[in-house]
Each structure stands twice: as structure tokens, then as C-alpha cells.
Amino acid sequence: MIRILYVNGGLMNRGGIESYMMNYYRHFDRSKIQIDFIVHDAGGYGYYDEEIKKMGGRIFVLPKKSTHPFTYVHRLKKIITNGDYKIIHTHMDAMGAWVLKIAEECGVPVRIAHSHNTQHLSTNSLKLFFLEKARKNINKYATHRMACSDVAGRWLFGDEPFTVVRNAIEVEKFAFDEEERKRIRELYGVRDDEFLIGHVGRFDNQKNHSFLIDVFADVVREKPNCKLMLVGEGHLMQSIKEKVSRLKLDKNVIFTGVRDDAYKYYNAFDLFVLPSLFEGLPVVSIEAQINGCKAFFSDTVTKECMLSPKASFISLDVERWAKGILNCINTADSSHVLDFDVMASGYEIHHEAEKLQSLYIDLWNKN
């Protein structure tokens, strides 16, 4: 059995990158391939930790490199050496460079860097300096490169070759369910005559919730029978709640918090919105379209996520977004119809997991 070492930038919580890793891990033949995880945040506990252990994976917790640099390097080298790994696969975008450098020093022959974004996640100028330095060094230490999309790959790797590995999902889980639509709307008091806009994502700068609230305020002024449902949690959640209160939108905005069954919530939406400042390839965009939901994305989101003719890209302008949503409400077409070939799209997890598994086995055998 092959053991591969995945490296995540934080804990194994319910984020897009973590969902990607878990979706593939669940669908590997674990008699052939097993995954161990390095996570960052000493003393922390991740949402997926118990599931990983039940599937036979091991979890190694490292402190932040910036806080404990010597301890970090010592522990990382010990994990790699004791595990005798032939393949290490980082999911930290540019910061994977430092992990892959140490892996090279430890003699790991297959060092995979994976790009999940199209920009650095930090806005801190000092952090950006080090992140950009790492980005410029990533090709020096990676033997193989993967990305969730073409644009994400070009951002991290430049002209170097890379393999696109789609953010594939369990398609059958996201099929439209009329009963779930009724149940969720009743649960949150959304009437049949109310238009429900939905967003799924963590509350941080990248997801652009503040912009979305500004757009929604304009929409509600013309269409009071409209509601906005925000699924997720994050460090900016409280500030967004305060903005909602200031704009007197409390009765129209629903905060569900983080949900184990977030995949069911697309059924309840009349329109899915994703006004992100940037994205590598957001899995929620794929989930919404496979559910058959009409969707609006910001034009800063990679165009590769567009699978359905019911999806549209809109530039990040409040007036344009409000106009687009109002037009959508006025057409009154909120039917959920799957109108593209899912298998051909490359987002069906069973098939895509087999492809990645075969690639890992091939790399292992060659080294």
C-alpha cells in the first residue's frame, strides 16, 4: 500500500481546499493508497480529523513556521523521515515551496505543488513579501505541479507544465430535490412568493460579503419580498451581521452558520451568487450548477467554472449586480434543471479519483 503525505495550510476544517482533499480521499481504493495529513495550528482540532482516522489516515500537527521556525523544521523532517514517504503533495499554494524544499533535503523523490487560487490570500504587506518570494521559488522545489484550473496553474507556476485536477464532487448528492427545497424554506420561514438568493462560503475578504450586502440592499428597496441566505461562518461574520443591522436588513438576511448538510441548501435557492474577489476554481460554483440552480459569479472568478448556460459572470459593480438580480426576479424562472453533461465536464468524483489514483501509483512505481 502506498502512503502519500498531504500538507494543508491550516486545520482540516470545512473549507474548499479541505473539501477537495476529502472528496478524493474518500474515493481512493484505500487498499492501494492511503493519505496522511500535515496540518498547521498546534493544539487545534479539525472537523475532518475523526473521519480521516477512521479511514486509516494519520494526522500530524505542526506549529506555525513564522512563530516556531526551528521546531517547525525539526518536526517536519522527523515526520517525513519516519514515514519514508515517496510522494508529498502540498495544498498551500505558494507556501508549499518551503515544505517542498525540506522534503527535497529529506530525499523525497516526488514533490507535488498544488495551486488552488489565483492570488495570495493575505493582504498584509509583510506576509505578501514572503508569499511572493515563495511563489517565485515553487518551481525550484516541485518535481510535479497540479492546479484546480488553467488560470490557477499559470498564476503559481508560470510557463512550467502542470496537470489540471478538477475539484470533483459526488454528483448524485447535489441532484435537485423538491422535498428538501420545501423543508429548508419552511425551516427558515421563506414563503413560496419570496425570492431566495443564496451564498455558500466562509466569511473572509476573498468571498466579498460586504459587497453582496450592498447589492442586496439595492435589490430589497425595489423587491421587498426578497431574502438572502448566507451559509457558512468565519472571522468576518460578526462585522457582516452588524452591517446588515445598520442597513435594517435583519428581516431579509438569514445567517445559517456552518452546516453539515450545506449541499442540500442549493435546493432552496432561486439564485446562487458568488461575488468573490478571486478564486482558483470554487467548488461551490460547480455544486450549484449541478443542482440546476441559476448562478451569478463575479468576473474575477475563473471562467472554467462555467458549465451551465444558466450561469453568468458580472463585473464587481453594485449597480450591475443589483440590476442582474432584479432582472432574474422579474423573469420568475427559478426552476432547477441540469442542462449540461456532467461526465464530460470532468467534475464527477468517481472517475476523477480513479485518474488521480492511477497517477499516484505511476509516480510511485517510477521512483
N, C-alpha and C positions, 0 to 999 in steps of 0.2 A: 504493500500500500504506500502511495506517495503522500508525504506531508508537505504542504505548502504554507508559508508564513505570510499572512496578510498584515499590513500595517495601516491602522486608522489614525487620523489626526486627533480624535477625542475618544470618548467612550462609545460603546456600541448601543447608541440610542436610536430613536426613530427619525433619522434624517434620510435624505435622498441617497447619499453615498452608502450609508449603512444598509438601507433597503436593497440597493443594488447587490452588495456583497451577500446578504442573507438570501435573496431570491436565487442567486446562482448556487450558493452553498447547499440549500435545501434540495436542489435538483441534480446535484452531482451523485454519481454512484459512489457512496462512501466506503464501499469495499475496495474501491480503486484509488480514491482521492479523499484526503482529509485536510481540513483547514484549521490552522492555529492562528490566533489573533494577538497582535500587539496593540494595546490601547494606551492613550495618554491621559493622565489625571490621577495621580496617586491617591488611593483611598476611595476612589469613586466606584460606582456600580452601574453597569449599563442595562438597558431594558432587555436586550437580547442575550445577556450572559447565560441565563439558565438554559435557554434553547440551544445555544452553542455547546454547552457542556453535555446536554442530553444527546446531541448528535455526535459526540466524541471529540469535539474541538477543545483546545486549551486556550486560556486567556492569560496573557502576560501584561501586567500594568507597569508602565514607565512614568516617571515624573516628567514635568515639563523640562525640555532641554535648556530653555533660557534661564530657568531657576536653579537647576541642579545639573550643570553640564558634565561634570566628571562622573557623577553617579549614573547619569543617563547613558553615557558611552560604555561604562563598565558593565551595566546590566544588559544593554543591547548586545554587546559582544558575547556575553555569557549565554543569553537566550539563543543566539544564532549558532554558537559553537556547540552547546549541549544538544540542540535539536538536530544538528547535522543536516541543515536544510540545503537542498539543491536549488530551490526556487523561492525567491522572496518577491512579493507583489505589493508595492506601496500604493495607497489611495489618498495621498496627502497633497496632490498636485505638486507645486514646486518644492515644497519642504521635504518631499521624498528624496531629494538629492542627497541630503545629509545622512539619511538612513542607508541609502544605496552605497554611499562612499564607505561606510563602516562595513556593510555587507561584502563589498569588494575586498576590503582588508582581511575579512574573515574567510575569504576564498569561496564565497557563494557564486557558482557559475552563471546562474540565470537570475538577472536582476531586472524586474519589470516595473516601470514607472507608468502610472495611470493618470490621465487628465480627466477630471470631472467638471471643469469650469472653463471660463473664457477670460476671467480676471482673478486677481488676488482677492481674497475675502476680507482682508483688513483695510482700514482707511488710515491707520496710524503711520505717519511718515517714516519713523524708525523701523517699524516692522516691514513696511513696504521695501525699504532699502535691502534688508536681508532676504526678503522673499524674491525680489528681483535678481539678487545675486545667486540665489539657489536656482531660479528658473534658468539662468544662463549656464549653470553647471549640470543640469539634469541629464543632458545627453552624454556627458563625460562619464557618468557612473552607471547609466542604464544600459543593459545589453539588449533589452526589448522594450517596446513602447506600445501602450494601448490608450484609447480615448473613447468617450461616450459619443463623440460626434467628430466630423471633419474639422469644424471650427475650433473645438476644444483641443484637438490634437495639434493643429497648426499653432495655436497660441502657446502651448507648452514646449513643443518640440521643433518648431520652425520647419525647416526643409527636410528634417530627418524622417525616414519612413515610420509609420505606426499602423496598428491594426485597430479598426473601429469595432468595439464590443458594445452592442446596444444595451440600453437599460431595460432589459426584457422583463415581462411580468406574467403572472398567471392569468391569461386572457379570460378564462371561464369565470374567474372571480368577479370580474368587472362588467359582466353582461348586465344589461338593464333589467331591473326588477320592479314592476309596478307596485307590488305589495310593500316593498321596502320604501319606495317613494312616499306612499301614503303614511306609513308608520313614522318615518322620520319627520315629515312635515307636521303631522299631528303632535308628535313629541315636543316640537319647538313652537307650536301654535302658529304655523304658517298656513293660511287659508288657501283654498283652491284658486281664488281670484287674485292672489298675491303672487307677484313675480319674484322668484328667489335667485339671487346672484350668489355664487359660491366661490370660495377660495380655500385651498388646502396648502399649508406651508408654515414653517416656523416664523416667529416674529423677529426678524432682524432686518438690517438695512437692505440687503440684497433683494428681499421679497417686496419691498416698496409699499407697505401697508398704508403709510401716511398719504401717499398719492392716491391710493384706492379710496380712502375715506373722503378726500376732497372731491373725487369723481362722483362718489355715491351721494354726497351732499347735494350736488347739482342735479342728479337724477331724481332724488326724492322731492325736490322742490316742484318738479313737473309731474312726477308719478308717486304720490304718497303711498300707494298700495304696493310698494316695492320693499324687499328686505335683502339684507346682506348677511351671509353666514360665513364666519371665519373659523376654520378648523385648524387647530394647532396651538402651540404655546411657544414661548421664547422670551428673551430678556427685554424686548420692546413691547410686550403685550400690555403692560400697565399703562405705558405712555399712550398707546393707541386707544385704550379704554377711556383715558382722560380726554383725548381729543374728541372721541365720539360724544362724550358728555357735554363738552364745551359747545359742540355743534348741535346739541339737542337731538341726537340721532339714536338715543338709547332704545327707543321702542322699535327701531328699524334694523338695528345691528345685533346679530346673535354671535356670541363667543361660545363655542362648544368646548374649548380646551382640547387637549390631546385626546385622540380616540383610538382604541384598539381596532375599531371597525370603520376607520375612515374611508375605506374603499366602498362602503355602502352609501356614503353621503352624496356621491355623484348622482345617484338616482333621484335625489330630492331637488337638485339644482335645475333651473331653467336656463342658466347660462353659467359657464365656468370662466373665471378671469385669472390671468397671471400677468400682472404688470411689473415683472421683475426688472431690476436694473441690468442684470446679466444672468446667463445660465449656460451651463455646458450642454446638457440636454435634460430638461426637467422631467422626471418620471411621471409627475402628476399630469403633465400635458398629454402623455400617452394614455394614462389611466382614464382621463376624462373623455378622450376621443373614442377609446374602445367601448366606453359606456354609451356612446352615441350622443353625448352632450354637446351642444353648441359651445364654442370656446373662443375667447379673445385673448391673444398674447401680445405683450409689448414687442415692438420691432427690434428690440435688443436681445430677444430670445432667439437661439439658433433656428434657422428656417427648416432644419432637418426634422424638427418635431411636428411639422405639419403633415398629417396623414389624411385628414378628412376635409372635404370641401366645405364643411360647416365651420371650420376653424379660420380665424382671421388674425392678421397682425396689424397693430395700431401703434403709431408713434406716441411717445410719452408726453402727451399734451392733454390736460384735463378736459378741455372743451371737446376734443376729438373723441376721447373715451366716453364722455357723457353722451355725446350725440350718437355714437355707435350703440351704446346700451339702450338708449331711448328708441332708436330705430328697431332694435331687436324686440323690445317690449311691444311696440306698436304692431309688429308683424304677427305677434302672438303665436309663433311657432316654437314650442318647447319640446317637441317630440324627440325621443331618444332612438335614433336609428343608426346602426352600424353600417357605414356606407363606403368601406374600403376593405381590401384583402389583408387581414391581419397576418397571415403566414408570410405573405410576400413582403410585408413591412419590416420583418426582422425583429419583432418585439414579442414573439411567442417563446416563453422561457424554456419549455422542454427541449425544443430544437436548438435554441441558442446555448443552453447549458451543455448539451452534448458536444457542440462545436468547441466551446472553451475547454471542456474536459479533455477532448482529443488533443487540443493544442498543448495543454499542460503535460500530458503523457508523452507527446512527441518531444517536447523540450527536455523532459526528464531523461528519456531514453538516449538522447543525443549527448547528454552530459554525465 
